[in-house]
């Protein structure tokens, strides 16, 4: 039976029937699939994304798109075993595939949470607060983020065929941008499999995701100013793409996440008898062998105190010697193959460059009889792309420049010494910018000294100590909540990072106008904007009936000494400013003042509607500030205004509801602001309304 022909998904149709390049299994060299020979109509792909994908996505808001991401993650997770079976051909073990497959679905879940928790109902993000631009408050300015109404082109590397696609798709989809994904050809059969699942699910709006198998042709020439390009792969390829004439001419945002010479530093206070020493050895060995070292975040340089260099080399070699390499289907195998024979040849060539002037501290081939080759476990593995874990030892990291310039993208790392901590930091920086570094230390003062310096040249700094070790996700694990990207050689871009990543796919604009106009644009109440007052208390309104700007001006309350004494007795707060007449007079306020939290509580007493109603609960305060002191005899009043509404999807066992943020301004008898904050409430929807 001939291997299947992979197809591209263009304009929501599968394209390709004629075989072209043959893709082989990294395990035994057997045929897995062909790419297709048919040329792709990239004009059609881009046109479809703009005319079908953009309108379909913008019919939904951030919250609705977040719900679709969550549903898609659950759908893929239910079918993961199909992907695991195919992933074996990439050379990945079950643990390696877990990073790719369930790391990918986990990223979808994470961005679903970002959308639900951090983004509004609608397609405008208000980056407030608004700021007055005039003397009387009738002219103000703020910033908004809006969908770019373009297409996101994602070009991915071979090492994570699923996660690589999904970690870019999730934030761009959430931002309302249709995606065209182009995986690296060598492992594109796994990407095609997951895109088929996504397409078959029927969960996504039409035009949301297209897939390119093979070359990108003239795709980049067809992009315009509203589009975005992201790339993961080699630094050399990133440099070429960055200066693509059309991208430069149209100032199209280009985000690169490139391979880099990441490092791990063992702090000078850690010795061979310490737990942290073993943590360092374990971390380096794990990063060398996970995905057979084919991770853009893998540790390529291990920088250790000179006096411990031989001890580190000995323990690392002993640990690597226990790594069983072979077909992941064979029980006991811990490391699989490189992704392809071409990759195997490339790694061998680069190891030869790195070995010049250095020592080989460990290789499975070292010490064998002449003609005895490295022997992975499994049938047919002679045709596979296996490579032995290889640890090099560089005695002088200053004289040998190759260790800071040449990356062998496989199970390869170089050990090098330092004498002083500043030298370790300087050696790390010779990588010219990296995605991630690890510092293994037991002393907080060492971390405080080293990390700010490392952060200047690394996108992420992982501090590993015995306390963090039980829960640490490790050096090589980019997390959806945190930035993934680095300066210099690492590409200069940012991937992931929670809501930061979503904002990369949105367009920021400054908006100026009256507060009323700004409120209309942002979908949030802006102080100074027109409000609506009615006899019906805002807390008596269903979520569906509340409008931005619905407001209540409360009755007044005069603060007495008895209030301060009673609140002090209840709270236990006897701070001198509230009770010591003499000390208070000598303070900048010149008098005794009420507790700030009494003012907060008294304001709640002014605006809360006590009877049961649509408001279920107050679950938090934001932006609380006590602006001016409130003294004995001062009179306070509060204004409560509906500031922002965020619809929430229905949850099993809970009535339909949404989140309402209320702007609260507490003023004194002179009309001066004394306290300012937002309160967050859960508010029921009208019974019978759709969830």
N, C-alpha and C positions, 0 to 999 in steps of 0.2 A: 504493500500500500504506500503510495507516494505521500510525502508530508503535505500538510495543508498549505494553501496560499494565504498569507496574511492580507487583510484588507484595511484600507483607510476608511474612516468615517467622515465623509464630506457632505455638507448640506443635508445631514440626517439620512444619508444613503451610504451603504457599504460599497466601496469601489475596489476593484481588483480581482482578476481571475487568472491571469497569465503569470506563471512563476518567473522569478528573477533570481536574486541571490539566495543561496542556501544557507540557512542558519543551523549550526550544529550544537549538540549538547556539549556543555563544558565538562561533563563527567566521562563520557565514552566516545565522543565524536560522532555519535549517530545523528541522523537528520531529524530536525525538530519541525522546521517550517521553511517556506520560501517567502521572501518579500514579493510584492507584486510588480509587474513590469509596466503597468499602465501609468502614464503621466497624470499628475494631479492638476486639476484646474484650480489654481490658488485664487484667481479672480473670483470664481464662484464661492470658494470657501470664505473669503473675506466679506464678500457681498452678503452671503447668508448670515454670517455672524452679526453684521451691522443691521440688516433689514428685518431679520427674523429673531435672532438671539437677543439683541438689545431691547426691542419692544417687549418681548415675552418676559424677560427678566425684570424690566421696570414696571410691569403690571403687578409685581410682587414688591413687598417692602423688605427691609432688613430682617424683621422678625419672621416673615414667611419663608424667606430664603434660608434662614437658620433652621427652621423646622424641616425643610427639605434635606438639608445636609444631615441632620440627625436621622431621618428616615433612610437616607441612602447608606449611611454608615451601618445601620442595623441590617439592611438588606444584604450588603456585601459580607458582613460578618457571618451571616447565616450560610453563606456559600463559600467560605474561606478554604475548605478542604480541596476544592477544585483548583484553587490558586496554589495551594501548598504543593500539590502533586506536580504541577507544571514548573513551579519555582525550582525544583530539584535540578532541572536541566541548566539553570544558571550557575550551578556549582554551590548553591547555598544549602546549608544544613537547616534543620527545622528551626533552630534558634535564630539563624540568620534570616530565614524567611519570615519569622515572627516580627522582626524589626521592620521588614518591608511591608508585609500584608497587614498585620494588626497594628503596626505603627501608623500605616496609612489610614485605616479606618478610625484609629484613635485620634488622628489629627482632624478628621471630619467631625467626630464628636466634640473635640475641643473647640473648633470654630463655630459649631452649632451653639455651644455655651457662650462663646464670645458675642455672637449675634443676639442671643436671648438676654444676656446680662448687661452688655455695654452699648448696644445700638438701639436707636429709637424705632417706633412704628412710623414708617415713612421712608423716604429716600434722601433726606437731608440731615446731616449731622451738624449740630451746632457746636462749634468750638468756642464756647463762651468763657467767661461772661462778657456781655456787651459792655463797652466802655463809652462814657460820655465824651463827646468831641467838641462840646460848646459849653458856655457858662450856665445856661438855664436848663439843660437836660433835654432839649427838644431835638438835638442832633447827636446821633451815636453811631458806633461802628462795632462790628464783630466779624468773625470768620465762620464760614460754612464749608462743609465737605459734601460734594455731590458726585454721583456716578459720572464717569468720564464719557460714557456713551460710545466707547470704542471697543476694540477686541484685544485680549491678552494672548500673546504668543509665548508658550512655555517650551523651551528646548531643554531636554533632560539628559542626564548621564546614564550609563549602562548599569551602574551598581545597585540602584534602587528603582526597578521598573514600575512599581506600584506607588510606594511612598513618594517618590520623586514627582509623579504626576499629581497625586492627591494633595500634597503639602502646598503646591502652587494653586491648584484648582480651588481649594476651599476658600482662601481669603479673596480670590478674585471673583468667584461666584457670589460670595456674600456681598461684595461690593457692587454687584450688578453687571459684571463684565463677562461676556461669553468668551470661551477659551478655545484655542487651537493648540493641542498638545503634540509635541514631536519627541518621541523617545529615541534614545540611541538604538541603532539598528540591531546590535548584537543580541540584546535581550528584549526586543520589541514584541516578541510573541507573548510575553507575560503582560505587558501593558495592553496589548490588543485584547487579551482575555478579560481583563478587568473593565475595559471600556465597553466590551460587549455586554458584560453584566449590567453596567450602568445604563446602557441604551435599552436593554431588555426590561429593566425595572420600570420604565415609563415614568419615573419620578421627576425627571428634570424637564423644564420647559424646552420647546424646540429651539435648536440653535445654541444651546448652552455649552456643548462640548463637541469638538471635532478632533479627529485623530489623524496624524500624518505618519504613515509607514514609509520609510525611505528618506530621500533628500528633501530639503525645504525649497528647492527650486528658486522661483522668483518671489516667494512669499514676503520676504522682508522689503522688497521693492514696492509692494502694494500697500504697505502700512501708511497711516497718516498720523497727524498730530494728536489725535484722541487715543491712540493705541499705546500699548506697553509691551516690552519684550523682556523676558527673564531667561537666564541661562544658567545651567549647572554643568560643570565639566572642567576641562583643563584650562589653566591660566593662559596658555598660548591661544587657544580657540576663543576664549573670552576677549582677549586683546584684539583679535581680528574682527569679531562681531561688533565690538564697541565702536569701531570706526567705519562701520558699513555706511556708504555714502548717503543712503536714504534716511537712516537713523540720525545721522549727524545733521543733514540738511533740514529735517523736520523737528529736531530736538525731541525725538521719541525717547521716553524714559527707558533706560536699559539697566537691568539689575542682574549682576553677576555673582554667583557663588562658586568660586574656583577652588581647585585642590591646592593645598598649602602644606608647608613644612611645620605642622603642629608639633608642640613639644610638651614634655612633662618635666617638672623640676622637683628634685628631692631637696628639701631644705637642709641646711648644714647641721641642725641639731638632731636629726633623725639618724640613728645608727642601726647596725645589723640586728641588734637584740630588741629593737622596738617594733611594736605592732604596726606602726605607720610605714616602716621599711617594707614589710611584707605586703602592705596595701599598695605601695608604689610598684613593686615587682608584679603583683597580680594585675594591676591596671594596665601596665605596659604590655604584658603578655596577652591580656584580653583584647587590647586594641590592635595587636599584631595579627591575631588569629580570627577575630570576628569578621565575617564576610571575606575571609582569607585576606584581610588587610585592605580590602577594596572599599574603603570609606574615606570620604573627603575630610573627615574629622579624625582619622587614625593618628596615633602618636608616631611621628617619623623621627623625632629626636628626643632622647632621654638624657637629661642634663643632671649630673650627680656630683656630689663632693668628691674630689680627687682621691681622698683617702678611702672612700668606699666603692670606688669604681670596680675593682676586681670582685668584691663581694656581690655587688649588684649583678655583674656579668655572670658570675657563677650561679646565682639563684635564678636568674632569668633563663639561662641555658638549661638548668635542671627542669624548670617549669615547661619550657618549650619542648624539651625531649619527651614529655608525657603527652604532648598533643598528637592525637591519632588523626592522620590525614587520609582521606579517601572518599569513596562514594557515600554521600549522606544516607543512603538507604541501608548501609551496613551498620549493624549495631556497634556502638562504641565510638564511631567516627565523630570527631569534634570540629574538624575543619575540612571544608570542601575544596573545590577548584576555583581557579580564576575564571572569569566570564567567557574567555575565548582563547584559542591558540595564539591569536595576534597579541592579546594582552599578556599571555605567558612569555612570548618572545620579547615584548617591550620591557617587562619587569626584569628579565634576565639581562638584557642590555644595560639597564640602569643600575642593576646591582653590580655589574662589572665596572661601571664608572665609579660607583661609591666605594668599591673595594680597593681601588688604587690608593696606595699609601695608608690603608687601614687594615685592621685585622678582622678576620671572620671569627666572632666569638661563639656562634652557633649556626649550624646548618645540618639538616638531616643527612646530607651527603658527606659531611666532614668525617674523617677518620675511617671511611669505608675502604675496602680493598679496591685497587684500580679496576675500573670497568663496572663496579657495582653502582647502580643508579638508585636514586630516591624511589621508594616503592610504596605508593599509596595503596590502601586496601580496596578491594572490589574487583568485579569482573569487567573486563574491557577498559579499565582505567588507563591503559597505555595510550589510548587515543584521546585522553582528557587533557585538561589545561591545568594540571596541578603544579604547585610550586612549594618548595619547602620553606617553613618559617626560617628567616635568616636574620641574625643579630650581628651587626657590625660594631667594631670598637674603634673609635677615633681618639687617639691620645692627645691630639692638639686640634681643638675646634676652631682655632684662629688661623692656623696655617692651611688647613684643608677646607677650601671653599665649597667643594662639591656637596658636602653634607648639608649645606644651607641652601643649595640651589637645585639639586637633582632629587626628584621624588620618584621612588620606585613604588608604583601604585599596587602594592601587594603586601604579603606578610613580612614586611621588612622594616627594621628600625635601626637607628645608629645611636650608640651609647657614647657620651663624651663627658669629660670632667670639667669642673670649675674649682677655683681656689677660694674666691670671695663671692659673697651673694650678689654684689653688683656685676660681677663677671657673668654669673648665671643669667641675670636679666639681659645683659648685653648680647650674650650668645643666643638667647631666645629671639631677640629683635633682629638677628641676622637672617631670619627667615623672611624678612621684608613684608611682614603682615600675614597673619594666620587666622584661621577660623576659631581655633580654641587652644587654650593651654591649660595645664593642670599644675597646681602647686600642692605638694604633699608636705604638710607641716603640722606641728603640734603646738605652735606658739602663735597666739593672736597677733602679737607685735610684728612677727615676721610677715604674716598675711597683710597687715596694715601697711607695711613698708613695700612689699613686693607687688601686690595686686594693682595699685594705681599705675605703676610703671608698666606692668604687663598689659594692662587694659589699653594702653596707647597703641599697641600693635597687635592686639588680639580681639576678635569679636566677642568671645566669651572666655571667662576665666573660671575654672572649676577648682575649688579648694577642697581637698580631700584630707580628712583627719579621722581618727577613730570614732568620734561622735557622729559624724555625718555618714560614715561608711555603710551602716545597715540600711539606709534608705537612699543612698546616692544613686542616681541614674547613670553616673559614669561620665568619663571624659568625652566619649564619642557619641553621646545621645542628644541630638538637638530636640528641644521640647517646643510644642506649639506656643506655649505662653512666653517664651524667651526668644530674644534675637538670635537668628542664625545667619551668619555672614561675618565678614571681617575686612579689615583695611588692606590696602596694598595688593600684594600678590593674590590674596584671597578674594579679590574682585571688587571690594569697596561697597558692595551692596548689602541689603538686609533681606533675609527671608524669615518667615515665621514672625514671632513676637506678638502674638495676640492681636489686639485691636490695632497695633502699630502696622502690622502687615496688611490689614484690610485698608487702612488709610493710604497705603502706597498705591492702591488701585483707584482711589478717589481723587478728585480735583479740588484743591483748596482755593477759595475765593474770599476776598474781603468784601463786606457789604456795609454800606453807609446809608443812613436815613433816619427818620424819626423812630422812636421806640415802637410805635404802633406798627410801622411798616416792617421793622426788623422782626417783631413778634409774628407777623403774618408769614414772613419768609422762612423763619427758623422753625416754626411750629412750637415755639416756646414763649411763654410770657417774658417780656423784657421790662424791667422797671422803668416806669414813665409811660408805658403804653396804656391805651384805653382799656378799662375794665368794665365788666358787666355785673351790676349788683341787682339782686332780686330779693323778694321777701322769703323765698325758699333758701334755707341754709345750704351752702355747697356740699356739706357732709350728708345732706338728705337726698342728693342726686345719685342716680345710677351712673356707672361708668360711661354708658352709652350717651347719657344726657349731659354730661359735663363738657363744657367748652373751655378751651384755653382762654384765660382772662376772667373766668367766673370768680367773683371776689366777695369778701365779707369784711366790712370795717366794724370792729367790735365796740362794745361799750368800754368805759374807762375804769381804771382801778388805781386808787392812791395807796402807795406803799407806806406802811406804818412801822414803828419800832417793834410792835408786837409780831408783825410778819417776820422780821429778821430773827427775833429771838425764837419764835416757834420753828422756823426752818432750820436754824442752827441746832435746836434740840432734836428734831427729827433726823437730820442728816449727820449730826456729829461734827459739823464743820464750824469750828470756833475761831477761824482765822481772825487776826487782830483787826483787819479793816472792817469787819462787821461788828466787833464787840468792844474794842478798846478806843474809847473816845479820844484820849490824849494822843496815842500813837497815830490814829486816823487823821487827826488835825495836822500832824506833822508830816503826813504823806503828801504826795503830789495832788491828791484829790481834795485834801483839806477837810474831810468829813467822813463819817461812817457811811458805808454804802451797802446796798443789798447784795446778797450772793447772786452771782450770774445765773446759777441754776435755779434760784428762786424766780428770777425774771422769766426764765424759760418756762418754769412750771406755771407761773401766774398767767403768762401769755396763753398757754394751753387751756387754762381755766376760762380765759376770755373767749376763745374761738371754738372749743370742742362742743359738739352737739351730743348730749349724754345718752339719748335714747338709742336703742338698737336700730341699725339702718344699713345702707349699702357699704359704708366704710367698715371693713372687717378688723383692720389692725394698723397701727403705726409701727413700722419695723426699722426705722432709722432716721438719723439726722445727717445732713450734708452741709458743708460750708458754714458751720456755726461760727459766728464772731460776736463778741461783746464789744460794741463800738464805743459806747459812752457809759460812765457809771450812773447808777440809779440810786439816789439818796433817799433818806427818810423824808416823806412829804412829797416826793415826786409822783406824778400821775402818769401811768403807762396805758397805751392803747395798741392793739395789734391789727394788722391787715393781713388776711389770708387770701391767697390768689392761686387758682389752678395754673401751674406753670408748665407741666409736661405730662403727657399721657403715653404709656407704653402698653400696648396690647400683649397679652400673654396667651399662648396656646393652652387649651383645656388639658388638665391632668386628671387621670383616673381617680375618682373618689372625691374630687374637689369641684365646687360650683364654678362656672365661668367667671373670670375676673381679670382685672388689669391693674397696673401700677400707676398711681398718680403722685407726681411730685408737686408739693405746694410751696410757693414762695411765702415766707413769713417775714414781715417787717414790724418790729416793735419800736414805737416812738414815745417820747415824753411829752410833757405839757407844752413844750416849745416847738413841737414838731420835729425834734431832732431824732435821728435813728440811734437807738440804744442797743438793739440786738438784731441780728440778721441771720437767716438760715433757711434751708429747705427741709421739709419733712416728707417722708415717703410712706404712702399708705397703700394697702390692698383694698380695692373697691370692687364690689360685685357688679356684674353686668345685669341688665334688665332680664328678669325671668322670661324664658322662652326665646331669647335672642340666640342666634347661632354662636358657637364658641369661637 
